[in-house]
Amino acid sequence: MKIGIVSDVAPPYIGGAESITSNLAKRMVKRGNEVVWLTARLPNTEKEEFIDGVKIKRIWIPFKNQYLKTRTTFAFLSLLHLLDNDFDVIQFNSFVGAVAGSFYSSDNKLAYVYEFFMDHWKHLGKSWVEKNIYPWIEKLIATSFDNYVALSKYTKSCLVKYGADKNNVKVVYPGIEHEYFFPSEPIFKKRKYTIGWCGRMGLLSWSKNLDYLLKAFKIIKRELGDVELIFAGSGWDTFRNDVLSYGLKIGSDVRYVGRLARENMRYFYSSLDCYVLSSFSEGFGMVLLESQACGTPFVAFKVAAIPEAGKDGETCFLVKSIDPESLARKTIEVLVNKEKERLSKKCVKFAKRFDWDKSTDKLLRVYKKVVS
């Protein structure tokens, strides 16, 4: 099959969503399919290149240095590049890609939906557009396709609630690159207790609720003393000001270990006594699988798809009340747990359930349904 993928961001600009698409796309190529990934041309990227056999085709956009305008413009400019397409199937990725697909008339299209924020937009959106237009866009996406792939059962429930036919929504869980993520030397650990977080600290960080993490850490620090919070990822230059605003000391209380290469992330996860996720919503949470694959349990709020990413009480510890105090108390409970080795083994065992080859096979079956 010749497969088209449409999303506004692609490697080397990569987060959880792009990592999922990359892992699936390169495996589809290995199975003899041709994959073309249509994306926006952002700074320091080539117009066209092949990455792991996937053709990355970047289109010109007029606002490449302004993120919001980039996304808006791409949603419509991408359609011009699909007028004369010869793809057997076209996958439009949420959020921006699926917007483009909503206006694209074709029988061979499907939407791959990672996450819906739904009512969260009205409460936590930062602008009038986010509060009022984005919920409408999600409803548009949920009623504009005949076929959907959802990243989790939770995401499927959101699609159905907004109007999608539940029989046309297939759940395809992500996998784990087990060759990269496994228990390793804790080279970043310096204190008796270590917790951590990784990801994009600036971009869309409001959905990650990092202020709750910092507030919770202050409580944990007060209770346990010899504890450190370490961060990895992008956006630190601006986020460090938020850290300082909470009266935390960088270098002693909080430490930034850089934007680590994928093959080095296992050292980060393995250095943690537990991974702490303060998000109020997640389509799934790739970092949670990666953490468990490295033998590290996680603490998170019991919201959205997060309960699907672990086994509560065994590989993860979920917090029902969404507040910093509750998050801190549950984290302390894990940190002082004397059966860490048993927890670690259960985490690794649970993570092995998730396999990219199985995910790819399931997605290709959905494609064949669309083609037929």
Sequence and secondary structure as in RCSB ss.txt:
>XXXX:A:sequence
MKIGIVSDVAPPYIGGAESITSNLAKRMVKRGNEVVWLTARLPNTEKEEFIDGVKIKRIWIPFKNQYLKTRTTFA
FLSLLHLLDNDFDVIQFNSFVGAVAGSFYSSDNKLAYVYEFFMDHWKHLGKSWVEKNIYPWIEKLIATSFDNYVA
LSKYTKSCLVKYGADKNNVKVVYPGIEHEYFFPSEPIFKKRKYTIGWCGRMGLLSWSKNLDYLLKAFKIIKRELG
DVELIFAGSGWDTFRNDVLSYGLKIGSDVRYVGRLARENMRYFYSSLDCYVLSSFSEGFGMVLLESQACGTPFVA
FKVAAIPEAGKDGETCFLVKSIDPESLARKTIEVLVNKEKERLSKKCVKFAKRFDWDKSTDKLLRVYKKVVS
>XXXX:A:secstr
 EEEEE S  TTS  HHHHHHHHHHHHHHHTT EEEEEEE  TT  SEEEETTEEEEEE  TTTT HHHHHHHHH
HHHHHTTTT   SEEEEETTHHHHHHHT   SSEEEEE    TTHHHHH SSHIIIIIHHHHHHHHHTS S EEE
SSHHHHHHHHHTT  GGGEEE    B TTT S    TT  SSEEEEEEEESSTTGGGGTHHHHHHHHHHHHHHHS
SEEEEEEEE HHHHHHHHHHTT  BTTTEEE     GGGHHHHHHT SEEEE  S  SS HHHHHHHHTT  EEE
ES TTGGGGS BTTTEEEESS SHHHHHHHHHHHHT S HHHHHHHHHHHHTT BHHHHHHHHHHHHHHHH 
